């Protein structure tokens, strides 16, 4: 029905407005908008490593520990943007990310990239003078391939 469809559209808009509030609440709670400090406060480890050029970073949970794997070749601005995006996933999307099981790696995909980007932009707006165009460009990346991530994580764990 039309009302049901409208309800869904409305909820979606509210979710986006909600992101702005959630970012502000997070900054207020921890007293910082610095993504490295926030990650530490949230118990998220940051692992900088050599990644293929097109993979900027990704969020992973290993045995209930949360980590952001970050491409060490990125400039500092790029690292900050990717960290903000991945913290967005960790806060907004329960069940999102790469999971390591003893026997396999699997990826829970979702259409959450736009929300994580919105989270990143709000978080960056509190903490820096990063050009909005640069932010948009860096956030417009494609998702890494599950096989590739499996290989990378295998290498990191060994």
N, C-alpha and C positions, 0 to 999 in steps of 0.2 A: 504493500500500500504506500501511498504518497507520504503519509505522516511518518511511517517507519523509515522510509528512505531519508526524509528530512531529519529525523532523529539521529541517524547515523552521520549525516553531514554535520549536524550541530555538534555532536560529540567529538568529531574529528577537529573542528575548529577550536573547541574548548581544550582539547588535548594540546594543541599548538600554543594556545595562550598560557596554559598550565606550565609549559616548559619554561617560559620566562620567569614565572613565579618560583618554580623549582630550582632554577639556577640561582635566583636571588636568595632563596632560603639556604641553599648549600653554602654560598659565600658567607652569609650571616652566621651560620652554624660554625664554620671552621675558621672564619676571620681572614680568609684569603681567596683570591680568584686565580692564584698561580696554579696551573694544572699539575705541576710536579708536587707541590705541597699538598694539594687536594688528593692526588693519587695516594700519597703516603698516609694522609689522614683516613682515607677510605680503605686502607689495607691492600691497595693494588700495587704490585711490584712493576717497575718499568725495566724491561730488558732491551737494551740497544744492541743490535746485531746487524751483520751483513745480510741484507735481503735483496732479492731481485729488484731492479730499478722501479718497476711498476707497482710494487707492494710497499706502501708507505707505513703500514702498521696494521695490527689487528688485536682484538681483545680475546683472551682465552682464559678458561678456568681449568686448572690442573689440580686434581684432588682437593677441590674446594678452595684452592688459592687462586685469586684473580691476578692476572698479569696482562700488561700491554706490551706486545712485542713491537718494537719501533725500529724503523730503518735508520741505521746510524749515519747513512750518507746524506740524510736530509739536512738542510740548513736549520739553524736553531728556530727560526720562525715557523718553518714547516713542521718541526717536531712539536712545537707548542700547539699548533692547529690540530695535528693528528691526535695528540693527547686529549685535547678538549673533546674531539669527536668520539674517541673511544671511551672516555669517561661518561659521555652522553649515553652510549649504549649500555654501559654498566649500570647507570642510574635509571634509565627509562625502560629498558627491555629485559625483564626477568626471563631467563632461559635463552637469551641471545648469546651467540659466540661459539667459539671452537671449544670442544670438550676433548680432553685426553682420557681415554679409557686404557686399561692395560693392554687390551687386544686391538684397539682400533681408534681412529680419529674420525669424528663426524662433525658436520657443521649444521647448526640450526639457522637456517636463513630466514630473513623476514624483510618486509618492505618498510624498514625502519630507518633507512639511510637519511631520508629527508628530515626526520625528527632529530636524529643524532647531529646532523648538520646545523639545524636550528639551535640545538643545545650549545654546540660549539660556538656559533656566532654570538649568542647571548653571553656565554662565558668569556669569550675574547673581548667583547665590548666593555666588560668590567675591568679587564686587566691590561689592556694594551692599546697601542696606537696602530695596530696592524691594519693595513689597507683592506677595505672590504672586498675589492676585486681580487687581490692576492688570496684572501681567505676563500672566496668562492671557487677560484681556480684550483687551489689545493684540495678543496673538499670534493671536487668533481671527479673523483677517481673511481676506477672500476673495482669490483670486489675480487680479492685473490681467489685463485682456483683451489678447491679443496685438496687435490693431490699435491699441489705445490706446498701448501701450508703443512700438510702431513709430513712431507720430506723435511721442511725447515724445522718443524717442532722435533722430529726425530733426531735431527742433527744437534739441536740445542740441548736435548735431554741426554744424549750419549756422552 
